[in-house]
Amino acid sequence: MTDCRNDAEEREFLMERWKLSLERIRQIPDETSVPVAYREYFSETAKYIVKLQEVGGRLKNGVLETADEDELKVLNEAPYRELLSGRYEHSYGNPAYAVQMLGDGYGQMLSCLWAEVQGMVVSVYEERLWDCVIVMELFLEIYRMFEEEELPTKSALRDVLYWYVSDYTDETMEYRIREQVDPSLTFASDLVRNADLTDLRYLYRYGEYVTENERKTAEFLNRLPQEEIDAMAKTYTEGYRIGFVLGNKDLSKKKTVNIRYHLGFERMVRAAILQFEEMGLQPVIYRSAVHVADRNRRGLRTGYSGAIPNKQFDYDHREDTALFLDEDLVQRRLRAMQVAYERHKTEANTHAGPAVIEIFGEKPFTPRANKYAPSFSEKQQKLQVRYDNEAGQITNRYIIGEERSFTIIAYPVPEIGDRFEEIFRETVKINTLDYRKYQRIQQHLIDALDQGSQVHVKGKGENRTDLRIQLHQLENPEKQTNFENCVADVNIPVGEVFTSPVLKGTDGVLHVSSVYLNELNYRNLCLTLKDGMITEYSCTNFGQEAENRKYIEANLLFHHPTLPIGEFAIGTNTTAYVMAQKYQIADKLPILIAEKMGPHFAMGDTCYSWAEDTAVFNPDGKEIIARDNEISLRRKEDPGKAYFGCHTDITIPYDELDYIRVQRADGSEISLIEDGRFVLPGTEELNEAFQE
């Protein structure tokens, strides 16, 4: 095994630690030195570690080159088997089962340890020896505690996890930052560039979980002619480039782009790499995090990823740091982040931002409440919010917000149904709609909106939305506008006009019968806003109101006591809406497309967070002045009070919409949409899709 972070002498020392740890772990299944209640846990976890390291040996001996696909499927599934449906209920990775078998307190911490051990899979495939060693030594340290005459106290067990995270923070943080900005880390990019993509065995080289979605996606892309692949990639890379142009940002100063994608899309990613290189950008492609302190606390995966073996597992462990998070650890990690960015400041300063390929079509996920899953205390919630805020400020100082951009595009995966290929091609068409047509139509909307002081949005039927959005006052309407004419650059596909509303006077109720936000379902989500801030919230996912509130607090408010409305937009992509209805896939579409299919409202930061002082202009030459609100303006005194680190779009579909009306200061109104259809002169063309 090798590790890019260590010179020869350090590697030799690491190898010795690895051998000693593995030799000791091999002995555990035959021992009876821990109490009976814990024996199975340590025995099975030890066997799992040994098998993982044996997989590493097979990889080193060339199994990926010599085995057939069926054998590789077995090799790939084995490390994830305990997470799969039907087995997770009796897996130590499930905090509820761990508590049942090991006791409250012990169960949660040993389940956290199990999750950390499971994360070694990717370290084995990348030959990251150091990452394997520290987890193996952590396991042995905890095992020794249970060999003592008396069981370890829960606080002692907690301390071991705490110091594991704290002691290795410098190394884990430094490597995670480096992964995000340093193009010399080429595990994934080498695979994309050099693998024979017609031989689907390449998918098993990552160590990510591979299902029919990944295999069939790769098979489908392999059947497309190269010009179609290049065109798909061009839509994606040009959107990225145009984002810099429209944002008045200098792309020539940048050297790297972060490409994020799902396994199976390598053929498109290969074409994109070549196109980005023509712009002077090298790819940085990093995997979604596996270490407990680095995992996304929203249960999402940031970076490249394969299939998620069990979304409930990710959801149950999203707040594992609640087991040990405190003020000292927050400060420790922030200092480590600052040092890491300073060490890689040149790479960070020349990093251009992410280019993301999302997927949709997987079976929608509705999490189950697991009362034994770790969750933040009120004090920890405040600590985590502060950490996220200050970490965002550090990142912004090195990857400067006003100088970076992004783009996002989405495609379906085969799980969407038998008409996958048809839906895929329809999605390609939606991603390449004529932006000039939408730019022209959307300008009519903006001209009407700019006459108003408020916008009134009203739901119909069971939709209880009744919301008034306060707009900024234009001092010079000839040269200023409130709304951006979005024509498919950073957010593909085309189809919205958006603004950052004034908070004071933005009042009312926002309600949707069913919506997926950050890959989680909400039923009857209802938010009440007063002066642009959320004051009440509810949903009907769970039988108990307390569980529903906890669900929203963790996954929509992200532990903030409240959030402002950061964006109001009107989606104009009726073609996407009709496609969703035609194929009955509205509940499977990503927010990237769904937000273009009706008015939407984003809770959290504005659309221009960290870049409010950069002038932005519409194609007609008018400057968009609505880049701040009363909260984001606090950045001038204290950035810690200006940003929330989240921006969640909530869309009302056209069929739940009664009207959208612009209200002038004199009390007169302009109708934009009535009964879910566009009525403003110049926008009627958008209704043609409904007739097809």
URPEVEN-V513941 format. One record per residue. RES is the residue in one letter. PSI is psi as a letter, one per 40 degrees, with the letter a starting at -180 (999 if undefined). Layout:
res->(RES | RES)
psi->(PSI | PSI)
//
This chain:
res->(M | T | D | C | R | N | D | A | E | E | R | E | F | L | M | E | R | W | K | L | S | L | E | R | I | R | Q | I | P | D | E | T | S | V | P | V | A | Y | R | E | Y | F | S | E | T | A | K | Y | I | V | K | L | Q | E | V | G | G | R | L | K | N | G | V | L | E | T | A | D | E | D | E | L | K | V | L | N | E | A | P | Y | R | E | L | L | S | G | R | Y | E | H | S | Y | G | N | P | A | Y | A | V | Q | M | L | G | D | G | Y | G | Q | M | L | S | C | L | W | A | E | V | Q | G | M | V | V | S | V | Y | E | E | R | L | W | D | C | V | I | V | M | E | L | F | L | E | I | Y | R | M | F | E | E | E | E | L | P | T | K | S | A | L | R | D | V | L | Y | W | Y | V | S | D | Y | T | D | E | T | M | E | Y | R | I | R | E | Q | V | D | P | S | L | T | F | A | S | D | L | V | R | N | A | D | L | T | D | L | R | Y | L | Y | R | Y | G | E | Y | V | T | E | N | E | R | K | T | A | E | F | L | N | R | L | P | Q | E | E | I | D | A | M | A | K | T | Y | T | E | G | Y | R | I | G | F | V | L | G | N | K | D | L | S | K | K | K | T | V | N | I | R | Y | H | L | G | F | E | R | M | V | R | A | A | I | L | Q | F | E | E | M | G | L | Q | P | V | I | Y | R | S | A | V | H | V | A | D | R | N | R | R | G | L | R | T | G | Y | S | G | A | I | P | N | K | Q | F | D | Y | D | H | R | E | D | T | A | L | F | L | D | E | D | L | V | Q | R | R | L | R | A | M | Q | V | A | Y | E | R | H | K | T | E | A | N | T | H | A | G | P | A | V | I | E | I | F | G | E | K | P | F | T | P | R | A | N | K | Y | A | P | S | F | S | E | K | Q | Q | K | L | Q | V | R | Y | D | N | E | A | G | Q | I | T | N | R | Y | I | I | G | E | E | R | S | F | T | I | I | A | Y | P | V | P | E | I | G | D | R | F | E | E | I | F | R | E | T | V | K | I | N | T | L | D | Y | R | K | Y | Q | R | I | Q | Q | H | L | I | D | A | L | D | Q | G | S | Q | V | H | V | K | G | K | G | E | N | R | T | D | L | R | I | Q | L | H | Q | L | E | N | P | E | K | Q | T | N | F | E | N | C | V | A | D | V | N | I | P | V | G | E | V | F | T | S | P | V | L | K | G | T | D | G | V | L | H | V | S | S | V | Y | L | N | E | L | N | Y | R | N | L | C | L | T | L | K | D | G | M | I | T | E | Y | S | C | T | N | F | G | Q | E | A | E | N | R | K | Y | I | E | A | N | L | L | F | H | H | P | T | L | P | I | G | E | F | A | I | G | T | N | T | T | A | Y | V | M | A | Q | K | Y | Q | I | A | D | K | L | P | I | L | I | A | E | K | M | G | P | H | F | A | M | G | D | T | C | Y | S | W | A | E | D | T | A | V | F | N | P | D | G | K | E | I | I | A | R | D | N | E | I | S | L | R | R | K | E | D | P | G | K | A | Y | F | G | C | H | T | D | I | T | I | P | Y | D | E | L | D | Y | I | R | V | Q | R | A | D | G | S | E | I | S | L | I | E | D | G | R | F | V | L | P | G | T | E | E | L | N | E | A | F | Q | E)
psi->(i | i | h | e | e | h | a | d | d | d | d | d | d | d | d | d | d | d | d | d | d | d | d | d | d | d | d | d | d | e | i | f | e | i | i | d | d | e | d | d | d | d | d | d | d | d | d | d | d | d | d | d | d | d | d | d | d | d | d | d | e | f | d | d | d | d | i | i | d | d | d | d | d | d | d | d | d | d | e | e | d | e | e | i | h | d | d | d | d | f | i | e | e | h | d | d | d | d | d | d | d | e | i | h | c | d | d | d | d | d | d | d | d | d | d | d | d | d | e | e | d | d | d | d | d | e | f | g | d | d | d | d | d | d | d | d | d | d | d | d | d | d | d | d | d | e | e | i | d | i | i | i | i | d | d | d | d | d | d | d | d | d | d | d | d | d | d | e | d | d | d | d | d | d | d | d | d | d | d | e | e | h | e | e | h | f | d | d | d | d | d | d | d | e | i | g | e | e | h | e | e | d | d | e | d | d | e | i | h | h | a | d | d | d | d | d | d | d | d | d | d | d | e | i | i | d | d | d | d | d | d | d | d | d | d | d | d | d | d | d | d | d | d | d | d | d | e | f | i | h | d | e | e | i | e | i | h | h | h | h | i | i | h | e | e | d | d | d | d | d | d | d | d | d | d | d | d | d | e | e | h | i | i | h | h | i | i | i | i | d | i | d | e | e | i | h | e | e | e | i | h | h | a | i | i | a | i | h | d | h | d | d | d | d | d | d | e | d | f | d | e | e | d | e | h | i | d | d | d | d | d | d | d | d | d | d | d | d | d | d | d | d | d | f | d | d | d | d | d | e | h | e | i | i | h | h | h | i | i | i | e | i | h | i | h | h | i | i | h | h | e | e | h | i | i | i | i | d | d | d | d | d | d | d | d | d | d | d | d | d | d | d | d | d | d | d | d | d | g | h | d | e | e | i | a | i | i | h | i | i | i | i | i | d | e | e | a | d | f | d | d | d | d | d | d | d | d | d | d | d | e | f | i | h | d | d | d | d | d | d | d | d | d | d | d | d | d | d | d | e | e | i | d | i | h | h | h | h | i | i | b | e | h | e | h | g | h | h | h | h | i | i | h | h | d | g | d | d | e | i | i | d | h | h | g | h | f | g | c | d | g | h | i | i | f | i | h | i | i | h | i | h | d | h | e | h | i | a | h | h | h | i | d | h | i | h | h | f | e | i | i | h | h | f | h | h | h | h | h | h | f | e | i | h | d | i | i | i | i | f | d | i | d | h | d | d | d | d | d | d | d | d | d | d | e | d | e | f | e | i | d | i | i | i | h | e | i | h | i | h | i | e | g | d | d | d | d | d | d | d | d | d | e | f | e | d | e | e | i | i | d | d | d | d | e | e | f | i | i | i | h | h | h | b | i | i | e | f | h | e | f | d | e | h | h | h | i | i | d | e | e | i | h | h | e | g | e | i | a | d | d | d | e | e | d | d | d | g | d | e | e | d | i | e | f | i | g | h | h | h | h | h | i | d | e | e | h | d | i | h | h | h | h | i | d | e | e | i | i | h | h | d | h | h | f | e | i | h | e | h | h | e | e | d | d | d | e | d | d | d | e | 999)
//
